[in-house]
Amino acid sequence: MTEPGDSNEPRIRLVVLFGGQSAEHDVSCTTATHVLGAANPDRYELVPVGISRDGQWALADEARAILDDGNRSLPPQLSPEGTATDLAPVTSTDDPSQQVVVLPLFHGPLGEDGTMQGLLELSGVPYVGAGVLSSALSMDKAKSKELLAAFGVPQARWRAFNEYQWPTNDTDTSQENDIGAELDAIIDDLGLPCFVKPANMGSSVGVSKATTKDELLAAIDLALRFDEWVVIEENVTGREIELAVLGNHEPRVSVPGEIIPADDFYSYEDKYLDGKSTNRIPADLPDGVAAELQQLALAVYRHLRVEGMARVDFFYEDDGRGPLLNEVNTIPGFTPISMYPKLWEASGLSYSDLIDELVDLAIERNQRRLAKRTTKRS
């Protein structure tokens, strides 16, 4: 890749997508602010594009103004002159030699789950991060757990179900009995306490720890507000270890880091509001465990066909089963104090250099995929 200043090539147009129609909208806006501030202006023409909670697209000038004003969400109504319905206005350039790359910084559904990646594939523009399949698999905790179990990846015990499989608690006494029986079966299988999560959500949104049967019912009701699929996991008494993976065909893994929650578990408040959680990088682990976790993280990355980047999260039981996969995040938190860039900083890669490498990986993958597309020959 040509470095800035090595030639007269124009700057790469880096289109930073943020916001989105998920419960993690505010987190995405915060991430975009930091990325726009850290990306090298000598290498990039930075073009922010925000998507409001109701799906309106704010183009560069309006998106930049919103972020510069310190807002952490896009307003419900955007000015008509600043909106669009697709990426064409920002991915089209008058200079055919100018490279355009899209950096999606969405978290959660309609951004991290393969939907936006599908739109970007159709547009033919290079984009940072995992592709359609790996994004969808990694976002869906139930389906990714099923797939990784087939490869023998160690995980905590879990159950998953769709809302249509869950009895409704109307005035029907028999339904109440059905709910009670289902709750008893979950408790018999996984024990208490246990954790309840929406299958397709991140940033600990909608996640609850249930210590009683009544709390379990309330936790399931909460999770169903965010997704139609629910995952319930056994409580693991272990350390929370995270690793950052970077690359396409030859990915590499960072040193492991440990999250030390200030809350009862690593909740949304603990991550983004209270700021009381701490971390230890590199994690203090027994001999050989760091290497074992790195190999497991690489295996998970490849099993899910991830490219670009991912943060792979584990629990580690010191005196029990050892490493247990928790989940995979294909668009991890990306502020300077987020674990993903901090893990790479501790591994010798700065925040701005990390952005550069992700852009280069996006261009490499796009060129490789375009070379595989064929046209009908006469």
Secondary structure, 3 states (H helix, E strand, C coil): CCCCCCCCCCCEEEEEEEECCCCCHHHHHHHHHHHHHHCCCCCEEEEEEEECCCCCEECHHHHHHHHHCCCCCCCCCCCHHHEECCCHHHHCCCCCCCCEEEEECCCCCCCCCCHHHHHHHHHCCCECCCCHHHHHHHHCHHHHHHHHHHCCCCECCEEEEEHHHCCCCCCCHHHHHHHHHHHHHHHHHHCCCEEEEECCCCCCCCCEEECCHHHHHHHHHHHHHHCCEEEEEECCCCEEEEEEEEECCCCEECCCEEEECCCCCCCHHHHHHCCCCEEECCCCCCCCHHHHHHHHHHHHHHHCCCCEEEEEEEEEECCCCEEEEEEEECCCCCCCCCHHHHHHHHCCCCHHHHHHHHHHHHHHHHHHHHHHCCCCCC
